[in-house]
Amino acid sequence: MITSIDEERGEVIVRDGDTETRHRLASAEGFAAASRAWIRASWDAKYVYSFAWMGRPVIQLPEDLLRLQEVIWALKPDVLVETGVAHGGSLVFYASLFEAMGRGRVIGVDIEIRPHNRAAIEAHPMKRRIELIEGSSIAPPVLDRVKALISPGETVLVVLDSNHTKAHVLEELRAYGELVSVGSYIVATDGIMEQVSGGPRTAPDWSWNNPLHALRAFAAEDPRFVIEEPAFPFNEGVVRARVTYWPEAFLKRVS
């Protein structure tokens, strides 16, 4: 697929084999086509490796964080569990939202929390709303520690951002889905792997070995969950879909 942008004419031209389609830049279709090309460029250029939140690197697309913030505000969970800590920027982001709301706490799980990252997180002003657990996210002792930090009746939201293989994410979905409250979500991040397969910093199996395929498999096997996009709480434009590294990421527990 070849995407061209003609700013002078205000058009996006998409060529797929012998088929050429033109969209106005101002249309939902034109925006979607241009965004898809931009997402690929942002991946290749490592754009997400250029942001911090309250002093901690946060390796996420800013739009994904803002969209998740909308869900957090609407849901107001008591606990957000995130697998994958890295530098701790996303944990600090969630904790700062809870601080502003006057409620909520974050549990961060990672197979290895590097000493300098742990020290920075533990020295951060938001640490009082963050609990760190080191170990494999799917190991039974780790799951037991997470469960012990959640009280009966609390609203729980889960974000999966650790090992992104299909097998691992599927095991996480099965394990952490049990913690998710009815009406809340488990969010499987970085399904973009399928979209950028074949590009720089990818592996040959990314076309199927990714969180998106795990998410779809889990939704097919567990009727308590459905893939459901959270509605935009405000929208006066023509765009109806997220620009995201997390396609179809939101699994809502409905029963």
C-alpha positions in Angstrom: 0.0 0.0 0.0 1.3 3.5 -0.9 -0.1 6.6 0.7 0.6 10.1 -0.6 -0.5 13.4 0.8 -1.1 16.3 -1.5 -1.3 19.3 0.9 -1.8 21.8 -1.9 -5.0 20.0 -3.1 -5.9 18.8 0.4 -6.0 15.2 -0.6 -4.8 11.8 0.6 -4.1 9.3 -2.2 -4.0 5.6 -1.4 -2.7 3.1 -3.9 -3.3 -0.6 -3.2 -2.1 -2.6 -6.2 -3.9 -1.2 -9.3 -6.6 0.6 -7.2 -6.2 4.3 -6.4 -8.5 6.0 -3.9 -8.5 9.7 -3.1 -9.9 11.3 0.1 -10.2 14.8 1.2 -7.8 15.6 4.0 -10.7 17.1 5.9 -12.7 13.8 5.8 -12.7 11.0 8.3 -11.4 8.7 5.6 -8.6 11.1 4.6 -7.6 11.5 8.3 -7.6 7.8 8.8 -5.4 7.1 5.8 -2.9 9.9 6.7 -2.9 8.7 10.3 -2.1 5.2 9.3 1.0 6.4 7.4 1.9 8.7 10.3 1.6 5.8 12.8 4.1 3.7 10.6 6.5 6.7 10.4 6.2 7.3 14.2 7.1 3.6 14.8 10.1 3.7 12.4 11.4 6.9 13.9 10.9 5.8 17.6 8.7 8.8 18.2 7.3 7.5 21.5 10.8 7.4 23.0 10.8 11.1 23.4 8.2 11.8 26.2 8.3 12.0 30.0 5.5 12.4 32.6 6.4 14.3 35.7 10.1 13.5 35.1 9.8 9.8 34.2 10.2 8.5 30.6 6.8 7.2 29.4 7.1 5.1 26.2 3.6 5.5 25.0 1.8 7.4 22.2 0.4 10.5 23.9 -3.0 10.0 22.3 -3.2 6.5 23.9 -2.5 7.9 27.3 -5.1 10.7 26.8 -7.8 8.3 25.6 -7.1 6.0 28.6 -7.3 9.0 30.9 -10.9 9.5 29.6 -11.7 5.9 30.6 -10.1 6.3 34.0 -12.0 9.5 34.7 -15.3 7.9 33.7 -14.7 4.7 35.6 -12.9 6.0 38.6 -11.3 2.7 39.5 -10.0 1.9 43.0 -7.1 0.0 41.5 -5.2 0.0 38.2 -2.9 -3.0 37.6 -0.3 -2.5 34.9 2.0 -5.3 33.8 5.3 -3.9 32.4 7.0 -1.1 34.4 10.1 0.0 32.4 11.0 3.5 33.6 7.8 3.9 35.5 6.4 6.8 33.5 3.0 5.3 32.9 2.7 4.3 36.5 3.4 7.9 37.5 0.9 9.1 34.9 -1.9 6.9 36.3 -0.9 7.7 39.9 -1.1 11.5 39.1 -4.6 11.1 37.8 -5.6 9.3 41.0 -3.9 12.0 43.0 -6.0 14.6 41.2 -9.2 12.6 41.7 -8.4 12.0 45.4 -8.7 8.3 45.1 -7.2 5.2 43.5 -3.8 3.4 43.4 -1.6 1.6 40.9 0.1 -1.8 41.1 3.0 -2.2 38.7 4.3 -5.7 37.8 7.5 -6.4 36.0 9.8 -9.4 35.6 12.7 -7.1 36.3 12.6 -3.7 37.8 16.0 -2.2 37.3 17.5 -0.7 40.5 17.8 2.9 39.0 14.2 2.8 37.9 13.0 1.4 41.2 15.0 4.1 43.0 13.5 6.9 40.9 9.9 5.6 41.3 10.3 5.2 45.0 11.6 8.7 45.3 8.8 10.2 43.2 6.1 12.4 44.8 3.5 10.0 43.4 5.0 6.9 45.0 2.4 6.9 47.8 -0.1 5.7 45.2 2.2 3.1 43.6 3.0 -0.5 44.6 5.7 -2.4 42.8 5.9 -6.1 42.4 8.9 -7.8 40.7 8.4 -11.2 38.9 6.7 -12.7 35.9 3.3 -11.3 35.5 1.8 -14.8 34.9 3.6 -16.5 37.8 1.2 -17.8 40.5 3.1 -16.2 43.4 3.1 -12.8 41.6 -0.7 -13.1 40.9 -1.2 -14.0 44.6 0.6 -10.8 45.6 -1.5 -8.7 43.2 -4.7 -10.3 44.5 -3.7 -9.6 48.1 -3.5 -5.9 47.4 -7.1 -5.7 46.1 -10.0 -5.6 48.5 -13.4 -7.3 47.8 -15.7 -4.9 46.0 -13.0 -2.7 44.6 -13.3 -1.6 41.0 -10.2 -2.8 39.0 -8.9 -1.8 35.6 -6.0 -3.7 34.1 -3.4 -2.6 31.5 -1.2 -5.2 29.9 2.1 -3.9 28.6 4.8 -6.5 29.3 5.9 -9.4 27.1 3.9 -8.8 23.8 3.9 -12.4 22.4 0.5 -13.9 21.6 1.1 -16.7 24.1 2.1 -14.5 27.0 -0.6 -11.9 26.5 -3.2 -14.7 26.2 -2.0 -16.1 29.6 -2.2 -12.6 31.1 -5.7 -12.1 29.8 -6.8 -15.3 31.3 -5.2 -14.6 34.7 -5.9 -10.9 35.1 -9.4 -11.0 33.5 -10.5 -12.6 36.8 -9.6 -9.4 38.6 -11.4 -7.0 36.3 -14.7 -5.6 37.6 -17.9 -5.9 35.6 -18.2 -2.7 33.5 -14.4 -2.2 33.6 -11.7 -3.1 31.1 -8.6 -5.1 30.5 -6.5 -3.2 28.0 -4.0 -5.2 25.8 -1.6 -2.6 24.4 0.6 -2.5 21.4 -1.5 -4.4 18.8 0.3 -2.1 16.4 2.8 -4.9 16.0 0.6 -6.5 13.4 0.3 -3.2 11.5 4.1 -2.5 11.3 5.1 -6.0 10.6 7.9 -6.1 8.1 9.2 -2.6 9.1 12.3 -1.7 11.2 12.5 -3.1 14.7 10.0 -5.9 13.9 10.2 -9.7 13.8 9.0 -12.0 11.0 6.2 -13.4 13.1 4.7 -10.2 14.2 1.8 -10.6 11.6 0.3 -13.1 14.0 2.4 -13.2 17.2 1.1 -10.1 18.8 -1.3 -8.8 21.5 -4.1 -8.2 19.0 -4.3 -11.8 18.1 -4.3 -12.8 21.8 -7.0 -10.4 22.5 -9.3 -11.7 19.8 -8.6 -15.3 20.8 -9.5 -14.5 24.4 -12.7 -12.6 23.5 -13.8 -15.7 21.5 -13.2 -18.1 24.4 -14.6 -16.0 27.3 -18.1 -14.6 26.8 -17.8 -12.4 29.9 -15.6 -10.1 27.8 -16.3 -8.1 24.6 -14.0 -5.9 22.5 -15.7 -2.5 22.9 -14.3 0.9 22.0 -15.0 3.4 24.8 -17.0 6.3 23.4 -15.3 9.7 23.0 -16.7 11.9 25.8 -16.4 14.9 23.6 -16.2 15.2 19.8 -17.1 18.1 17.5 -15.1 16.9 14.6 -15.4 14.2 11.9 -13.0 11.7 13.4 -14.6 8.6 14.9 -11.6 6.3 15.6 -8.5 6.5 17.7 -5.1 7.2 16.3 -3.4 4.5 18.3 -0.7 1.9 19.0 -3.4 -0.1 20.7 -6.0 -1.1 18.1 -9.0 -3.0 19.5 -7.3 -2.9 22.8 -10.2 -2.4 25.1 -11.8 -5.6 26.4 -14.9 -4.8 28.5 -16.1 -7.2 31.1 -19.9 -7.4 30.7 -20.7 -10.3 33.1 
